[in-house]
Amino acid sequence: MTRGLTPEGEEKQLAGTCVHKWRSRKSPYFVAHICEFCKLYRYKANPRADWEYRAPIPFARSAGDFPA
């Protein structure tokens, strides 16, 4: 897999340029969403908290997908 491309060879959407389409997500937090397009994750720990954001975590398909 080439950096910056999806497994299908399409260019990845950057979180800063995404129009974000949020979907609810099960989570131990008060509320959590994930963007359908860029996979950015956002959550609130309680009703008065600010949004916290996490970038998507890449998962290797095989041991050779990540540099040593």
CHARMM-style PDB file with segment names, atoms N, HN, CA, C and O in Angstrom:
ATOM      1  N   MET     1       0.843  -1.172   0.000  1.00  0.00      PROA
ATOM      2  CA  MET     1       0.000   0.000   0.000  1.00  0.00      PROA
ATOM      3  C   MET     1       0.892   1.240   0.000  1.00  0.00      PROA
ATOM      4  O   MET     1       1.852   1.319   0.766  1.00  0.00      PROA
ATOM      5  N   THR     2       0.580   2.182  -0.838  1.00  0.00      PROA
ATOM      6  HN  THR     2      -0.200   2.117  -1.461  1.00  0.00      PROA
ATOM      7  CA  THR     2       1.348   3.410  -0.929  1.00  0.00      PROA
ATOM      8  C   THR     2       0.808   4.425   0.064  1.00  0.00      PROA
ATOM      9  O   THR     2      -0.403   4.561   0.241  1.00  0.00      PROA
ATOM     10  N   ARG     3       1.726   5.135   0.710  1.00  0.00      PROA
ATOM     11  HN  ARG     3       2.710   5.025   0.567  1.00  0.00      PROA
ATOM     12  CA  ARG     3       1.323   6.160   1.675  1.00  0.00      PROA
ATOM     13  C   ARG     3       0.455   7.207   0.991  1.00  0.00      PROA
ATOM     14  O   ARG     3       0.793   7.664  -0.101  1.00  0.00      PROA
ATOM     15  N   GLY     4      -0.663   7.597   1.615  1.00  0.00      PROA
ATOM     16  HN  GLY     4      -0.937   7.225   2.502  1.00  0.00      PROA
ATOM     17  CA  GLY     4      -1.550   8.598   1.039  1.00  0.00      PROA
ATOM     18  C   GLY     4      -2.615   8.029   0.119  1.00  0.00      PROA
ATOM     19  O   GLY     4      -3.429   8.774  -0.427  1.00  0.00      PROA
ATOM     20  N   LEU     5      -2.616   6.697  -0.061  1.00  0.00      PROA
ATOM     21  HN  LEU     5      -1.955   6.092   0.382  1.00  0.00      PROA
ATOM     22  CA  LEU     5      -3.615   6.057  -0.919  1.00  0.00      PROA
ATOM     23  C   LEU     5      -4.387   5.006  -0.132  1.00  0.00      PROA
ATOM     24  O   LEU     5      -3.850   4.396   0.793  1.00  0.00      PROA
ATOM     25  N   THR     6      -5.630   4.801  -0.495  1.00  0.00      PROA
ATOM     26  HN  THR     6      -6.066   5.296  -1.246  1.00  0.00      PROA
ATOM     27  CA  THR     6      -6.432   3.742   0.103  1.00  0.00      PROA
ATOM     28  C   THR     6      -5.982   2.410  -0.486  1.00  0.00      PROA
ATOM     29  O   THR     6      -5.245   2.396  -1.472  1.00  0.00      PROA
ATOM     30  N   PRO     7      -6.414   1.279   0.103  1.00  0.00      PROA
ATOM     31  CA  PRO     7      -6.058  -0.020  -0.474  1.00  0.00      PROA
ATOM     32  C   PRO     7      -6.521  -0.175  -1.929  1.00  0.00      PROA
ATOM     33  O   PRO     7      -5.949  -0.962  -2.684  1.00  0.00      PROA
ATOM     34  N   GLU     8      -7.560   0.580  -2.320  1.00  0.00      PROA
ATOM     35  HN  GLU     8      -8.025   1.220  -1.707  1.00  0.00      PROA
ATOM     36  CA  GLU     8      -8.063   0.521  -3.692  1.00  0.00      PROA
ATOM     37  C   GLU     8      -7.274   1.438  -4.627  1.00  0.00      PROA
ATOM     38  O   GLU     8      -7.557   1.490  -5.824  1.00  0.00      PROA
ATOM     39  N   GLY     9      -6.286   2.163  -4.090  1.00  0.00      PROA
ATOM     40  HN  GLY     9      -6.056   2.121  -3.118  1.00  0.00      PROA
ATOM     41  CA  GLY     9      -5.465   3.042  -4.918  1.00  0.00      PROA
ATOM     42  C   GLY     9      -5.996   4.455  -5.062  1.00  0.00      PROA
ATOM     43  O   GLY     9      -5.448   5.242  -5.835  1.00  0.00      PROA
ATOM     44  N   GLU    10      -7.064   4.798  -4.326  1.00  0.00      PROA
ATOM     45  HN  GLU    10      -7.509   4.159  -3.698  1.00  0.00      PROA
ATOM     46  CA  GLU    10      -7.620   6.147  -4.387  1.00  0.00      PROA
ATOM     47  C   GLU    10      -6.898   7.044  -3.383  1.00  0.00      PROA
ATOM     48  O   GLU    10      -6.402   6.564  -2.364  1.00  0.00      PROA
ATOM     49  N   GLU    11      -6.840   8.344  -3.668  1.00  0.00      PROA
ATOM     50  HN  GLU    11      -7.243   8.734  -4.496  1.00  0.00      PROA
ATOM     51  CA  GLU    11      -6.188   9.276  -2.754  1.00  0.00      PROA
ATOM     52  C   GLU    11      -7.015   9.426  -1.478  1.00  0.00      PROA
ATOM     53  O   GLU    11      -8.237   9.564  -1.535  1.00  0.00      PROA
ATOM     54  N   LYS    12      -6.338   9.397  -0.321  1.00  0.00      PROA
ATOM     55  HN  LYS    12      -5.345   9.284  -0.274  1.00  0.00      PROA
ATOM     56  CA  LYS    12      -7.029   9.535   0.958  1.00  0.00      PROA
ATOM     57  C   LYS    12      -7.479  10.972   1.169  1.00  0.00      PROA
ATOM     58  O   LYS    12      -6.782  11.912   0.786  1.00  0.00      PROA
ATOM     59  N   GLN    13      -8.642  11.138   1.776  1.00  0.00      PROA
ATOM     60  HN  GLN    13      -9.208  10.374   2.087  1.00  0.00      PROA
ATOM     61  CA  GLN    13      -9.172  12.456   2.135  1.00  0.00      PROA
ATOM     62  C   GLN    13      -8.484  12.917   3.412  1.00  0.00      PROA
ATOM     63  O   GLN    13      -8.444  12.162   4.383  1.00  0.00      PROA
ATOM     64  N   LEU    14      -7.945  14.124   3.443  1.00  0.00      PROA
ATOM     65  HN  LEU    14      -7.978  14.737   2.654  1.00  0.00      PROA
ATOM     66  CA  LEU    14      -7.343  14.663   4.649  1.00  0.00      PROA
ATOM     67  C   LEU    14      -8.434  15.192   5.569  1.00  0.00      PROA
ATOM     68  O   LEU    14      -9.409  15.779   5.099  1.00  0.00      PROA
ATOM     69  N   ALA    15      -8.281  14.992   6.872  1.00  0.00      PROA
ATOM     70  HN  ALA    15      -7.490  14.515   7.254  1.00  0.00      PROA
ATOM     71  CA  ALA    15      -9.305  15.418   7.829  1.00  0.00      PROA
ATOM     72  C   ALA    15      -9.565  16.913   7.758  1.00  0.00      PROA
ATOM     73  O   ALA    15     -10.706  17.340   7.931  1.00  0.00      PROA
ATOM     74  N   GLY    16      -8.543  17.719   7.509  1.00  0.00      PROA
ATOM     75  HN  GLY    16      -7.616  17.372   7.369  1.00  0.00      PROA
ATOM     76  CA  GLY    16      -8.705  19.170   7.455  1.00  0.00      PROA
ATOM     77  C   GLY    16      -9.468  19.664   6.244  1.00  0.00      PROA
ATOM     78  O   GLY    16      -9.973  20.786   6.258  1.00  0.00      PROA
ATOM     79  N   THR    17      -9.567  18.860   5.196  1.00  0.00      PROA
ATOM     80  HN  THR    17      -9.156  17.948   5.184  1.00  0.00      PROA
ATOM     81  CA  THR    17     -10.275  19.260   3.981  1.00  0.00      PROA
ATOM     82  C   THR    17     -11.595  18.513   3.806  1.00  0.00      PROA
ATOM     83  O   THR    17     -12.319  18.742   2.837  1.00  0.00      PROA
ATOM     84  N   CYS    18     -11.899  17.636   4.728  1.00  0.00      PROA
ATOM     85  HN  CYS    18     -11.310  17.449   5.514  1.00  0.00      PROA
ATOM     86  CA  CYS    18     -13.109  16.815   4.644  1.00  0.00      PROA
ATOM     87  C   CYS    18     -14.344  17.634   5.032  1.00  0.00      PROA
ATOM     88  O   CYS    18     -14.256  18.545   5.855  1.00  0.00      PROA
ATOM     89  N   VAL    19     -15.483  17.309   4.442  1.00  0.00      PROA
ATOM     90  HN  VAL    19     -15.555  16.569   3.773  1.00  0.00      PROA
ATOM     91  CA  VAL    19     -16.752  17.962   4.796  1.00  0.00      PROA
ATOM     92  C   VAL    19     -17.453  17.221   5.945  1.00  0.00      PROA
ATOM     93  O   VAL    19     -18.531  17.645   6.362  1.00  0.00      PROA
ATOM     94  N   HSD    20     -16.895  16.159   6.453  1.00  0.00      PROA
ATOM     95  HN  HSD    20     -16.019  15.814   6.114  1.00  0.00      PROA
ATOM     96  CA  HSD    20     -17.347  15.346   7.578  1.00  0.00      PROA
ATOM     97  C   HSD    20     -18.836  15.012   7.550  1.00  0.00      PROA
ATOM     98  O   HSD    20     -19.696  15.891   7.610  1.00  0.00      PROA
ATOM     99  N   LYS    21     -19.100  13.745   7.459  1.00  0.00      PROA
ATOM    100  HN  LYS    21     -18.401  13.032   7.411  1.00  0.00      PROA
ATOM    101  CA  LYS    21     -20.451  13.205   7.610  1.00  0.00      PROA
ATOM    102  C   LYS    21     -20.379  12.289   8.832  1.00  0.00      PROA
ATOM    103  O   LYS    21     -19.915  11.152   8.744  1.00  0.00      PROA
ATOM    104  N   TRP    22     -20.844  12.799   9.965  1.00  0.00      PROA
ATOM    105  HN  TRP    22     -21.222  13.722  10.036  1.00  0.00      PROA
ATOM    106  CA  TRP    22     -20.689  12.104  11.238  1.00  0.00      PROA
ATOM    107  C   TRP    22     -21.745  11.028  11.433  1.00  0.00      PROA
ATOM    108  O   TRP    22     -22.921  11.225  11.125  1.00  0.00      PROA
ATOM    109  N   ARG    23     -21.307   9.886  11.950  1.00  0.00      PROA
ATOM    110  HN  ARG    23     -20.352   9.725  12.200  1.00  0.00      PROA
ATOM    111  CA  ARG    23     -22.193   8.773  12.317  1.00  0.00      PROA
ATOM    112  C   ARG    23     -21.937   8.431  13.782  1.00  0.00      PROA
ATOM    113  O   ARG    23     -20.792   8.439  14.233  1.00  0.00      PROA
ATOM    114  N   SER    24     -22.990   8.134  14.513  1.00  0.00      PROA
ATOM    115  HN  SER    24     -23.920   8.127  14.146  1.00  0.00      PROA
ATOM    116  CA  SER    24     -22.844   7.740  15.917  1.00  0.00      PROA
ATOM    117  C   SER    24     -22.063   6.441  16.010  1.00  0.00      PROA
ATOM    118  O   SER    24     -22.119   5.592  15.119  1.00  0.00      PROA
ATOM    119  N   ARG    25     -21.339   6.308  17.102  1.00  0.00      PROA
ATOM    120  HN  ARG    25     -21.294   6.997  17.825  1.00  0.00      PROA
ATOM    121  CA  ARG    25     -20.479   5.146  17.298  1.00  0.00      PROA
ATOM    122  C   ARG    25     -20.607   4.676  18.743  1.00  0.00      PROA
ATOM    123  O   ARG    25     -20.608   5.504  19.654  1.00  0.00      PROA
ATOM    124  N   LYS    26     -20.713   3.374  18.973  1.00  0.00      PROA
ATOM    125  HN  LYS    26     -20.712   2.701  18.233  1.00  0.00      PROA
ATOM    126  CA  LYS    26     -20.720   2.848  20.338  1.00  0.00      PROA
ATOM    127  C   LYS    26     -19.356   3.107  20.956  1.00  0.00      PROA
ATOM    128  O   LYS    26     -18.320   2.942  20.311  1.00  0.00      PROA
ATOM    129  N   SER    27     -19.378   3.515  22.216  1.00  0.00      PROA
ATOM    130  HN  SER    27     -20.220   3.650  22.739  1.00  0.00      PROA
ATOM    131  CA  SER    27     -18.137   3.901  22.861  1.00  0.00      PROA
ATOM    132  C   SER    27     -18.361   4.013  24.363  1.00  0.00      PROA
ATOM    133  O   SER    27     -19.501   4.151  24.808  1.00  0.00      PROA
ATOM    134  N   PRO    28     -17.287   3.955  25.154  1.00  0.00      PROA
ATOM    135  CA  PRO    28     -17.440   4.169  26.601  1.00  0.00      PROA
ATOM    136  C   PRO    28     -17.631   5.651  26.956  1.00  0.00      PROA
ATOM    137  O   PRO    28     -17.883   5.980  28.116  1.00  0.00      PROA
ATOM    138  N   TYR    29     -17.514   6.544  25.968  1.00  0.00      PROA
ATOM    139  HN  TYR    29     -17.310   6.277  25.026  1.00  0.00      PROA
ATOM    140  CA  TYR    29     -17.671   7.976  26.206  1.00  0.00      PROA
ATOM    141  C   TYR    29     -19.147   8.371  26.206  1.00  0.00      PROA
ATOM    142  O   TYR    29     -20.006   7.589  25.797  1.00  0.00      PROA
ATOM    143  N   PHE    30     -19.433   9.589  26.666  1.00  0.00      PROA
ATOM    144  HN  PHE    30     -18.735  10.224  26.998  1.00  0.00      PROA
ATOM    145  CA  PHE    30     -20.803  10.111  26.701  1.00  0.00      PROA
ATOM    146  C   PHE    30     -21.420  10.098  25.306  1.00  0.00      PROA
ATOM    147  O   PHE    30     -22.554   9.652  25.131  1.00  0.00      PROA
ATOM    148  N   VAL    31     -20.681  10.581  24.319  1.00  0.00      PROA
ATOM    149  HN  VAL    31     -19.759  10.943  24.461  1.00  0.00      PROA
ATOM    150  CA  VAL    31     -21.123  10.569  22.924  1.00  0.00      PROA
ATOM    151  C   VAL    31     -19.885  10.418  22.040  1.00  0.00      PROA
ATOM    152  O   VAL    31     -18.822  10.952  22.357  1.00  0.00      PROA
ATOM    153  N   ALA    32     -20.023   9.697  20.942  1.00  0.00      PROA
ATOM    154  HN  ALA    32     -20.886   9.263  20.684  1.00  0.00      PROA
ATOM    155  CA  ALA    32     -18.897   9.503  20.027  1.00  0.00      PROA
ATOM    156  C   ALA    32     -19.412   9.404  18.596  1.00  0.00      PROA
ATOM    157  O   ALA    32     -20.485   8.854  18.349  1.00  0.00      PROA
ATOM    158  N   HSD    33     -18.641   9.940  17.662  1.00  0.00      PROA
ATOM    159  HN  HSD    33     -17.769  10.386  17.863  1.00  0.00      PROA
ATOM    160  CA  HSD    33     -18.968   9.904  16.233  1.00  0.00      PROA
ATOM    161  C   HSD    33     -17.722   9.542  15.439  1.00  0.00      PROA
ATOM    162  O   HSD    33     -16.598   9.727  15.904  1.00  0.00      PROA
ATOM    163  N   ILE    34     -17.938   9.023  14.239  1.00  0.00      PROA
ATOM    164  HN  ILE    34     -18.852   8.872  13.862  1.00  0.00      PROA
ATOM    165  CA  ILE    34     -16.844   8.779  13.303  1.00  0.00      PROA
ATOM    166  C   ILE    34     -17.270   9.327  11.945  1.00  0.00      PROA
ATOM    167  O   ILE    34     -18.423   9.171  11.543  1.00  0.00      PROA
ATOM    168  N   CYS    35     -16.344   9.965  11.243  1.00  0.00      PROA
ATOM    169  HN  CYS    35     -15.408  10.092  11.569  1.00  0.00      PROA
ATOM    170  CA  CYS    35     -16.638  10.517   9.920  1.00  0.00      PROA
ATOM    171  C   CYS    35     -16.619   9.387   8.893  1.00  0.00      PROA
ATOM    172  O   CYS    35     -15.684   8.587   8.859  1.00  0.00      PROA
ATOM    173  N   GLU    36     -17.649   9.325   8.062  1.00  0.00      PROA
ATOM    174  HN  GLU    36     -18.409   9.975   8.089  1.00  0.00      PROA
ATOM    175  CA  GLU    36     -17.731   8.284   7.031  1.00  0.00      PROA
ATOM    176  C   GLU    36     -16.636   8.421   5.988  1.00  0.00      PROA
ATOM    177  O   GLU    36     -16.232   7.426   5.385  1.00  0.00      PROA
ATOM    178  N   PHE    37     -16.145   9.644   5.764  1.00  0.00      PROA
ATOM    179  HN  PHE    37     -16.474  10.451   6.254  1.00  0.00      PROA
ATOM    180  CA  PHE    37     -15.191   9.878   4.683  1.00  0.00      PROA
ATOM    181  C   PHE    37     -13.739   9.717   5.118  1.00  0.00      PROA
ATOM    182  O   PHE    37     -13.011   8.909   4.542  1.00  0.00      PROA
ATOM    183  N   CYS    38     -13.307  10.472   6.127  1.00  0.00      PROA
ATOM    184  HN  CYS    38     -13.899  11.128   6.595  1.00  0.00      PROA
ATOM    185  CA  CYS    38     -11.888  10.468   6.505  1.00  0.00      PROA
ATOM    186  C   CYS    38     -11.610   9.610   7.736  1.00  0.00      PROA
ATOM    187  O   CYS    38     -10.451   9.437   8.114  1.00  0.00      PROA
ATOM    188  N   LYS    39     -12.655   9.068   8.370  1.00  0.00      PROA
ATOM    189  HN  LYS    39     -13.596   9.209   8.064  1.00  0.00      PROA
ATOM    190  CA  LYS    39     -12.556   8.193   9.547  1.00  0.00      PROA
ATOM    191  C   LYS    39     -12.032   8.907  10.792  1.00  0.00      PROA
ATOM    192  O   LYS    39     -11.542   8.257  11.715  1.00  0.00      PROA
ATOM    193  N   LEU    40     -12.133  10.240  10.825  1.00  0.00      PROA
ATOM    194  HN  LEU    40     -12.532  10.767  10.075  1.00  0.00      PROA
ATOM    195  CA  LEU    40     -11.776  10.989  12.024  1.00  0.00      PROA
ATOM    196  C   LEU    40     -12.779  10.632  13.116  1.00  0.00      PROA
ATOM    197  O   LEU    40     -13.976  10.516  12.853  1.00  0.00      PROA
ATOM    198  N   TYR    41     -12.288  10.459  14.336  1.00  0.00      PROA
ATOM    199  HN  TYR    41     -11.316  10.553  14.549  1.00  0.00      PROA
ATOM    200  CA  TYR    41     -13.111  10.053  15.472  1.00  0.00      PROA
ATOM    201  C   TYR    41     -13.226  11.229  16.431  1.00  0.00      PROA
ATOM    202  O   TYR    41     -12.216  11.843  16.774  1.00  0.00      PROA
ATOM    203  N   ARG    42     -14.437  11.551  16.867  1.00  0.00      PROA
ATOM    204  HN  ARG    42     -15.257  11.052  16.588  1.00  0.00      PROA
ATOM    205  CA  ARG    42     -14.621  12.607  17.859  1.00  0.00      PROA
ATOM    206  C   ARG    42     -15.508  12.085  18.976  1.00  0.00      PROA
ATOM    207  O   ARG    42     -16.380  11.245  18.758  1.00  0.00      PROA
ATOM    208  N   TYR    43     -15.266  12.603  20.185  1.00  0.00      PROA
ATOM    209  HN  TYR    43     -14.557  13.285  20.361  1.00  0.00      PROA
ATOM    210  CA  TYR    43     -16.034  12.138  21.330  1.00  0.00      PROA
ATOM    211  C   TYR    43     -16.090  13.208  22.417  1.00  0.00      PROA
ATOM    212  O   TYR    43     -15.280  14.135  22.442  1.00  0.00      PROA
ATOM    213  N   LYS    44     -17.063  13.058  23.314  1.00  0.00      PROA
ATOM    214  HN  LYS    44     -17.721  12.305  23.294  1.00  0.00      PROA
ATOM    215  CA  LYS    44     -17.196  13.885  24.511  1.00  0.00      PROA
ATOM    216  C   LYS    44     -17.237  12.940  25.706  1.00  0.00      PROA
ATOM    217  O   LYS    44     -17.971  11.952  25.703  1.00  0.00      PROA
ATOM    218  N   ALA    45     -16.447  13.252  26.721  1.00  0.00      PROA
ATOM    219  HN  ALA    45     -15.850  14.055  26.722  1.00  0.00      PROA
ATOM    220  CA  ALA    45     -16.415  12.414  27.915  1.00  0.00      PROA
ATOM    221  C   ALA    45     -17.641  12.635  28.795  1.00  0.00      PROA
ATOM    222  O   ALA    45     -18.049  11.734  29.527  1.00  0.00      PROA
ATOM    223  N   ASN    46     -18.232  13.832  28.729  1.00  0.00      PROA
ATOM    224  HN  ASN    46     -17.901  14.564  28.134  1.00  0.00      PROA
ATOM    225  CA  ASN    46     -19.433  14.143  29.499  1.00  0.00      PROA
ATOM    226  C   ASN    46     -20.187  15.258  28.778  1.00  0.00      PROA
ATOM    227  O   ASN    46     -19.647  15.844  27.840  1.00  0.00      PROA
ATOM    228  N   PRO    47     -21.416  15.568  29.186  1.00  0.00      PROA
ATOM    229  CA  PRO    47     -22.231  16.553  28.455  1.00  0.00      PROA
ATOM    230  C   PRO    47     -21.621  17.951  28.356  1.00  0.00      PROA
ATOM    231  O   PRO    47     -21.896  18.669  27.394  1.00  0.00      PROA
ATOM    232  N   ARG    48     -20.802  18.351  29.326  1.00  0.00      PROA
ATOM    233  HN  ARG    48     -20.578  17.768  30.107  1.00  0.00      PROA
ATOM    234  CA  ARG    48     -20.230  19.700  29.316  1.00  0.00      PROA
ATOM    235  C   ARG    48     -18.829  19.760  28.715  1.00  0.00      PROA
ATOM    236  O   ARG    48     -18.251  20.843  28.624  1.00  0.00      PROA
ATOM    237  N   ALA    49     -18.286  18.651  28.312  1.00  0.00      PROA
ATOM    238  HN  ALA    49     -18.756  17.771  28.385  1.00  0.00      PROA
ATOM    239  CA  ALA    49     -16.920  18.600  27.775  1.00  0.00      PROA
ATOM    240  C   ALA    49     -16.859  19.143  26.350  1.00  0.00      PROA
ATOM    241  O   ALA    49     -17.855  19.143  25.626  1.00  0.00      PROA
ATOM    242  N   ASP    50     -15.670  19.606  25.963  1.00  0.00      PROA
ATOM    243  HN  ASP    50     -14.861  19.607  26.551  1.00  0.00      PROA
ATOM    244  CA  ASP    50     -15.422  19.987  24.576  1.00  0.00      PROA
ATOM    245  C   ASP    50     -15.210  18.720  23.756  1.00  0.00      PROA
ATOM    246  O   ASP    50     -14.908  17.659  24.303  1.00  0.00      PROA
ATOM    247  N   TRP    51     -15.371  18.840  22.438  1.00  0.00      PROA
ATOM    248  HN  TRP    51     -15.617  19.702  21.994  1.00  0.00      PROA
ATOM    249  CA  TRP    51     -15.098  17.704  21.561  1.00  0.00      PROA
ATOM    250  C   TRP    51     -13.612  17.385  21.604  1.00  0.00      PROA
ATOM    251  O   TRP    51     -12.780  18.292  21.571  1.00  0.00      PROA
ATOM    252  N   GLU    52     -13.278  16.120  21.676  1.00  0.00      PROA
ATOM    253  HN  GLU    52     -13.953  15.383  21.703  1.00  0.00      PROA
ATOM    254  CA  GLU    52     -11.904  15.627  21.545  1.00  0.00      PROA
ATOM    255  C   GLU    52     -11.856  14.874  20.225  1.00  0.00      PROA
ATOM    256  O   GLU    52     -12.828  14.223  19.841  1.00  0.00      PROA
ATOM    257  N   TYR    53     -10.723  14.963  19.528  1.00  0.00      PROA
ATOM    258  HN  TYR    53      -9.934  15.492  19.840  1.00  0.00      PROA
ATOM    259  CA  TYR    53     -10.590  14.332  18.214  1.00  0.00      PROA
ATOM    260  C   TYR    53      -9.408  13.382  18.206  1.00  0.00      PROA
ATOM    261  O   TYR    53      -8.392  13.629  18.854  1.00  0.00      PROA
ATOM    262  N   ARG    54      -9.551  12.297  17.467  1.00  0.00      PROA
ATOM    263  HN  ARG    54     -10.377  12.096  16.940  1.00  0.00      PROA
ATOM    264  CA  ARG    54      -8.461  11.336  17.262  1.00  0.00      PROA
ATOM    265  C   ARG    54      -8.395  10.996  15.789  1.00  0.00      PROA
ATOM    266  O   ARG    54      -9.410  10.765  15.132  1.00  0.00      PROA
ATOM    267  N   ALA    55      -7.191  10.973  15.299  1.00  0.00      PROA
ATOM    268  HN  ALA    55      -6.367  11.160  15.832  1.00  0.00      PROA
ATOM    269  CA  ALA    55      -6.990  10.560  13.910  1.00  0.00      PROA
ATOM    270  C   ALA    55      -7.222   9.059  13.811  1.00  0.00      PROA
ATOM    271  O   ALA    55      -7.061   8.339  14.797  1.00  0.00      PROA
ATOM    272  N   PRO    56      -7.597   8.585  12.633  1.00  0.00      PROA
ATOM    273  CA  PRO    56      -7.776   7.139  12.471  1.00  0.00      PROA
ATOM    274  C   PRO    56      -6.457   6.403  12.671  1.00  0.00      PROA
ATOM    275  O   PRO    56      -5.396   6.901  12.295  1.00  0.00      PROA
ATOM    276  N   ILE    57      -6.528   5.234  13.257  1.00  0.00      PROA
ATOM    277  HN  ILE    57      -7.390   4.829  13.562  1.00  0.00      PROA
ATOM    278  CA  ILE    57      -5.340   4.427  13.502  1.00  0.00      PROA
ATOM    279  C   ILE    57      -5.225   3.403  12.379  1.00  0.00      PROA
ATOM    280  O   ILE    57      -6.135   2.596  12.187  1.00  0.00      PROA
ATOM    281  N   PRO    58      -4.112   3.423  11.630  1.00  0.00      PROA
ATOM    282  CA  PRO    58      -3.964   2.449  10.539  1.00  0.00      PROA
ATOM    283  C   PRO    58      -3.694   1.052  11.094  1.00  0.00      PROA
ATOM    284  O   PRO    58      -2.927   0.889  12.043  1.00  0.00      PROA
ATOM    285  N   PHE    59      -4.316   0.070  10.506  1.00  0.00      PROA
ATOM    286  HN  PHE    59      -4.938   0.202   9.735  1.00  0.00      PROA
ATOM    287  CA  PHE    59      -4.089  -1.314  10.887  1.00  0.00      PROA
ATOM    288  C   PHE    59      -3.381  -2.020   9.739  1.00  0.00      PROA
ATOM    289  O   PHE    59      -3.804  -1.926   8.587  1.00  0.00      PROA
ATOM    290  N   ALA    60      -2.309  -2.720  10.057  1.00  0.00      PROA
ATOM    291  HN  ALA    60      -1.966  -2.796  10.993  1.00  0.00      PROA
ATOM    292  CA  ALA    60      -1.545  -3.436   9.036  1.00  0.00      PROA
ATOM    293  C   ALA    60      -2.328  -4.651   8.569  1.00  0.00      PROA
ATOM    294  O   ALA    60      -2.930  -5.364   9.373  1.00  0.00      PROA
ATOM    295  N   ARG    61      -2.314  -4.879   7.270  1.00  0.00      PROA
ATOM    296  HN  ARG    61      -1.826  -4.300   6.617  1.00  0.00      PROA
ATOM    297  CA  ARG    61      -2.940  -6.088   6.729  1.00  0.00      PROA
ATOM    298  C   ARG    61      -1.965  -7.254   6.789  1.00  0.00      PROA
ATOM    299  O   ARG    61      -2.370  -8.412   6.891  1.00  0.00      PROA
ATOM    300  N   SER    62      -0.673  -6.937   6.724  1.00  0.00      PROA
ATOM    301  HN  SER    62      -0.344  -5.997   6.641  1.00  0.00      PROA
ATOM    302  CA  SER    62       0.365  -7.951   6.860  1.00  0.00      PROA
ATOM    303  C   SER    62       1.574  -7.300   7.518  1.00  0.00      PROA
ATOM    304  O   SER    62       1.635  -6.076   7.633  1.00  0.00      PROA
ATOM    305  N   ALA    63       2.523  -8.103   7.945  1.00  0.00      PROA
ATOM    306  HN  ALA    63       2.473  -9.097   7.852  1.00  0.00      PROA
ATOM    307  CA  ALA    63       3.695  -7.581   8.650  1.00  0.00      PROA
ATOM    308  C   ALA    63       4.508  -6.625   7.777  1.00  0.00      PROA
ATOM    309  O   ALA    63       5.217  -5.773   8.313  1.00  0.00      PROA
ATOM    310  N   GLY    64       4.429  -6.737   6.467  1.00  0.00      PROA
ATOM    311  HN  GLY    64       3.853  -7.429   6.032  1.00  0.00      PROA
ATOM    312  CA  GLY    64       5.205  -5.895   5.570  1.00  0.00      PROA
ATOM    313  C   GLY    64       4.592  -4.538   5.279  1.00  0.00      PROA
ATOM    314  O   GLY    64       5.195  -3.745   4.556  1.00  0.00      PROA
ATOM    315  N   ASP    65       3.416  -4.242   5.814  1.00  0.00      PROA
ATOM    316  HN  ASP    65       2.926  -4.887   6.401  1.00  0.00      PROA
ATOM    317  CA  ASP    65       2.750  -2.970   5.533  1.00  0.00      PROA
ATOM    318  C   ASP    65       3.392  -1.783   6.234  1.00  0.00      PROA
ATOM    319  O   ASP    65       3.252  -0.652   5.768  1.00  0.00      PROA
ATOM    320  N   PHE    66       4.098  -2.011   7.353  1.00  0.00      PROA
ATOM    321  HN  PHE    66       4.211  -2.929   7.732  1.00  0.00      PROA
ATOM    322  CA  PHE    66       4.721  -0.923   8.089  1.00  0.00      PROA
ATOM    323  C   PHE    66       6.234  -1.053   8.032  1.00  0.00      PROA
ATOM    324  O   PHE    66       6.763  -2.164   8.069  1.00  0.00      PROA
ATOM    325  N   PRO    67       6.938   0.075   7.941  1.00  0.00      PROA
ATOM    326  CA  PRO    67       8.404  -0.001   7.938  1.00  0.00      PROA
ATOM    327  C   PRO    67       8.917  -0.481   9.292  1.00  0.00      PROA
ATOM    328  O   PRO    67       8.280  -0.257  10.322  1.00  0.00      PROA
ATOM    329  N   ALA    68      10.049  -1.127   9.282  1.00  0.00      PROA
ATOM    330  HN  ALA    68      10.566  -1.309   8.445  1.00  0.00      PROA
ATOM    331  CA  ALA    68      10.633  -1.672  10.520  1.00  0.00      PROA
ATOM    332  C   ALA    68      11.241  -0.591  11.373  1.00  0.00      PROA
ATOM    333  OT1 ALA    68      11.773  -0.877  12.445  1.00  0.00      PROA
TER     334      ALA     68
END
